[in-house]
């Protein structure tokens, strides 16, 4: 048990040092713009189908659940407001980030781990190039910028799914549903959601790259690293969501 706690604190300390090194490279030149564009396409465009699917399904399911639940108490008219607010504030950011953590985080970790065990990262250092600057920074900025866009797309698809169920199952007119959504969603809700997504994106990339840089034991280590990143980043996203929600409530309310 004592050794496990020591490993946890050692890992946290190493992550903090890694964040320090990333921060130093983040605000200094050179910046590899072509790699940034490439990662935007890999992370953003490659995850569009996931965002569309998760957003649409979330809107469909949430509207069904709240619709039939509130119908018992005559509160069917409140379904558009409740569903839209839930999607924007929590469901779209959380679900999109978890899916990106599974798809992108594991991919980044596997790539970095493979480069590490084959000594490609050491080769970059030998050439006088910072591996963090060329491998981490483009992925970090790309994920921080594209994840909010993916969550926004998921939220939009959630509205469409919710409106479809509200119309077909509960006979709520599309105009009424849209009007309720626009009345309910405020700029603070959207801003808070975008802030959450950016922080979640940074968490995913930092953990994935850190683990990739520390991987050993050949191909076995690559598999273990991918599993570790998916589990750790998912837990980190869920835990940080609580503290971010509390902070945003204090700021905006």
ChimeraX attribute file (.defattr): number of C-alpha atoms within 10 A of each C-alpha:
attribute: neighborCount
match mode: 1-to-1
recipient: residues
	/A:1	6
	/A:2	7
	/A:3	8
	/A:4	9
	/A:5	10
	/A:6	11
	/A:7	12
	/A:8	12
	/A:9	12
	/A:10	12
	/A:11	14
	/A:12	12
	/A:13	12
	/A:14	14
	/A:15	17
	/A:16	14
	/A:17	13
	/A:18	18
	/A:19	15
	/A:20	12
	/A:21	13
	/A:22	17
	/A:23	13
	/A:24	12
	/A:25	18
	/A:26	18
	/A:27	10
	/A:28	9
	/A:29	8
	/A:30	10
	/A:31	15
	/A:32	13
	/A:33	11
	/A:34	10
	/A:35	16
	/A:36	21
	/A:37	15
	/A:38	14
	/A:39	20
	/A:40	22
	/A:41	14
	/A:42	15
	/A:43	22
	/A:44	22
	/A:45	12
	/A:46	15
	/A:47	19
	/A:48	15
	/A:49	13
	/A:50	17
	/A:51	29
	/A:52	21
	/A:53	13
	/A:54	22
	/A:55	29
	/A:56	22
	/A:57	18
	/A:58	24
	/A:59	28
	/A:60	22
	/A:61	16
	/A:62	21
	/A:63	28
	/A:64	19
	/A:65	12
	/A:66	17
	/A:67	25
	/A:68	16
	/A:69	14
	/A:70	15
	/A:71	14
	/A:72	9
	/A:73	8
	/A:74	11
	/A:75	13
	/A:76	18
	/A:77	17
	/A:78	15
	/A:79	28
	/A:80	26
	/A:81	18
	/A:82	17
	/A:83	26
	/A:84	27
	/A:85	19
	/A:86	16
	/A:87	25
	/A:88	26
	/A:89	21
	/A:90	17
	/A:91	24
	/A:92	29
	/A:93	28
	/A:94	22
	/A:95	19
	/A:96	27
	/A:97	30
	/A:98	23
	/A:99	17
	/A:100	27
	/A:101	27
	/A:102	19
	/A:103	16
	/A:104	25
	/A:105	29
	/A:106	27
	/A:107	18
	/A:108	24
	/A:109	31
	/A:110	26
	/A:111	16
	/A:112	26
	/A:113	32
	/A:114	22
	/A:115	18
	/A:116	20
	/A:117	20
	/A:118	14
	/A:119	12
	/A:120	15
	/A:121	20
	/A:122	16
	/A:123	14
	/A:124	14
	/A:125	13
	/A:126	10
	/A:127	8
	/A:128	9
	/A:129	13
	/A:130	15
	/A:131	16
	/A:132	22
	/A:133	20
	/A:134	18
	/A:135	17
	/A:136	22
	/A:137	24
	/A:138	22
	/A:139	27
	/A:140	23
	/A:141	19
	/A:142	24
	/A:143	29
	/A:144	23
	/A:145	18
	/A:146	21
	/A:147	28
	/A:148	27
	/A:149	18
	/A:150	27
	/A:151	28
	/A:152	24
	/A:153	20
	/A:154	31
	/A:155	30
	/A:156	21
	/A:157	23
	/A:158	31
	/A:159	25
	/A:160	19
	/A:161	20
	/A:162	27
	/A:163	28
	/A:164	21
	/A:165	19
	/A:166	23
	/A:167	14
	/A:168	10
	/A:169	13
	/A:170	18
	/A:171	10
	/A:172	18
	/A:173	13
	/A:174	14
	/A:175	10
	/A:176	13
	/A:177	22
	/A:178	17
	/A:179	12
	/A:180	18
	/A:181	20
	/A:182	12
	/A:183	9
	/A:184	14
	/A:185	16
	/A:186	12
	/A:187	8
	/A:188	15
	/A:189	17
	/A:190	16
	/A:191	15
	/A:192	21
	/A:193	25
	/A:194	22
	/A:195	16
	/A:196	25
	/A:197	28
	/A:198	22
	/A:199	19
	/A:200	30
	/A:201	29
	/A:202	19
	/A:203	23
	/A:204	30
	/A:205	27
	/A:206	25
	/A:207	24
	/A:208	30
	/A:209	29
	/A:210	24
	/A:211	25
	/A:212	26
	/A:213	21
	/A:214	14
	/A:215	24
	/A:216	18
	/A:217	10
	/A:218	13
	/A:219	15
	/A:220	10
	/A:221	19
	/A:222	25
	/A:223	16
	/A:224	17
	/A:225	25
	/A:226	23
	/A:227	16
	/A:228	18
	/A:229	28
	/A:230	25
	/A:231	14
	/A:232	16
	/A:233	25
	/A:234	23
	/A:235	13
	/A:236	15
	/A:237	23
	/A:238	14
	/A:239	11
	/A:240	16
	/A:241	19
	/A:242	11
	/A:243	11
	/A:244	17
	/A:245	16
	/A:246	11
	/A:247	13
	/A:248	18
	/A:249	13
	/A:250	9
	/A:251	10
	/A:252	10
	/A:253	7
